[in-house]
Amino acid sequence: MKKVITYGTFDLLHKGHVRLLKRAKELGDHLTVCLSSDEFNAEKGKKAYTSYEDRKYILEAIKYVDEVIPEKGWDQKISDVVDNDIDTFVMGDDWKGKFDFLKDYCEVIYLPRTEGISTTKIKEDLGLSDSDTWKA
């Protein structure tokens, strides 16, 4: 079985997210999504609209996703790849080159982003930024 992993916050889920997950799943038999925790997002200076638990629930409902695990920090990628017997690491090409160090452990693929859509664009269109506090 070929196992694939990807990482992200997956907030304000949109077509680009689903397209990335679909293309990642097409690269193997099992797709693990490592989902940024609320605490890790805070360390990165980001605030998701949707809680970790709700984002996890949504991702688990997507047919391309086989497993969701928490991302708690930048340094866990090597252990995630090794501990989960990952064959392929996938990220959007806006991260191109940033995770090449994983090539010692698995194949690394950067997929093109979906044109015209991103969580950042949605927030900009709404007049918000990552650091804005969302009101429930």
C-alpha positions in Angstrom: 0.0 0.0 0.0 1.4 3.4 -1.0 0.8 6.0 1.7 0.7 9.8 1.1 0.7 12.7 3.7 -0.1 16.4 3.4 -0.3 19.2 5.9 -2.4 22.3 6.4 -4.9 24.3 8.4 -7.8 23.7 6.0 -9.8 26.6 7.3 -12.7 28.0 5.3 -12.6 24.9 3.2 -12.9 25.6 -0.5 -12.5 24.0 -3.9 -8.7 24.4 -3.9 -8.5 22.4 -0.7 -10.6 19.6 -2.0 -8.7 19.6 -5.3 -5.4 19.3 -3.4 -6.8 16.4 -1.4 -8.1 14.6 -4.5 -4.8 15.0 -6.3 -2.8 13.8 -3.2 -5.0 10.8 -2.9 -4.5 9.9 -6.6 -0.8 9.5 -5.8 -1.4 6.6 -3.4 -3.8 4.2 -1.6 -4.0 6.0 1.7 -4.0 9.7 2.5 -3.1 11.1 5.9 -3.8 14.8 6.5 -1.8 16.4 9.2 -4.0 19.2 10.4 -2.5 22.2 12.2 -3.8 22.5 15.8 -5.2 25.7 17.1 -2.1 26.1 19.3 0.3 25.6 16.4 -1.6 28.1 14.3 -1.3 30.6 17.2 2.5 30.0 17.1 2.5 30.8 13.4 0.5 34.0 14.0 -2.7 32.5 12.4 -6.2 32.2 13.8 -8.6 29.7 12.1 -12.3 30.5 11.9 -13.1 26.9 12.6 -11.7 25.0 15.6 -9.3 22.1 15.2 -12.1 19.6 16.2 -14.5 21.0 13.6 -11.9 21.2 10.8 -10.9 17.6 11.6 -14.6 16.5 11.5 -15.0 18.2 8.0 -11.8 16.6 6.6 -12.8 13.1 7.9 -16.0 13.5 5.8 -14.1 14.0 2.6 -13.9 10.8 0.6 -10.2 11.3 -0.3 -9.1 11.5 3.3 -8.3 8.3 5.1 -6.9 9.7 8.4 -6.4 13.0 10.1 -3.7 13.5 12.7 -2.6 16.7 14.5 0.2 19.0 13.5 1.6 20.5 16.7 4.9 22.0 15.4 7.3 22.4 12.4 9.7 19.7 13.6 7.4 16.7 13.5 7.4 16.0 9.8 10.3 13.6 9.7 8.8 11.6 12.6 5.4 11.7 10.9 6.8 10.3 7.7 8.8 7.6 9.5 6.2 6.6 12.1 3.4 6.4 9.5 5.4 4.6 6.8 4.8 7.4 4.4 5.9 7.0 0.7 5.0 10.4 -0.6 4.8 13.9 1.0 2.6 16.4 -0.9 2.2 20.1 -0.5 1.1 23.0 -2.6 3.7 24.6 -4.8 3.7 27.8 -2.8 5.9 25.8 -0.5 8.2 24.6 -3.2 11.7 23.7 -1.9 10.8 24.2 1.7 10.4 20.5 2.5 13.1 19.0 0.2 14.9 17.7 3.4 12.2 15.0 3.5 13.6 13.5 0.2 15.9 11.5 2.5 12.8 9.7 3.8 10.1 9.7 1.1 9.2 11.2 -2.3 8.4 14.9 -2.1 5.8 16.4 -4.6 4.7 20.0 -4.8 1.3 20.3 -6.5 0.1 23.5 -8.4 -2.3 25.6 -6.5 -5.9 26.1 -7.8 -5.9 29.5 -9.5 -8.1 32.2 -8.1 -8.9 30.7 -4.7 -7.2 30.6 -1.3 -8.2 31.1 2.3 -6.1 34.3 2.3 -8.1 35.6 -0.7 -11.4 34.7 1.0 -10.3 36.6 4.2 -9.1 39.6 2.1 -12.4 39.6 0.2 -14.2 39.7 3.6 -11.8 42.5 4.8 -10.1 40.3 7.4 -6.6 39.0 8.0 -5.1 35.9 9.7 -4.6 37.9 12.9 -8.2 39.1 13.1 -10.2 37.6 16.0 -13.3 35.8 14.7 -16.6 36.2 16.5 -18.7 33.1 16.8 
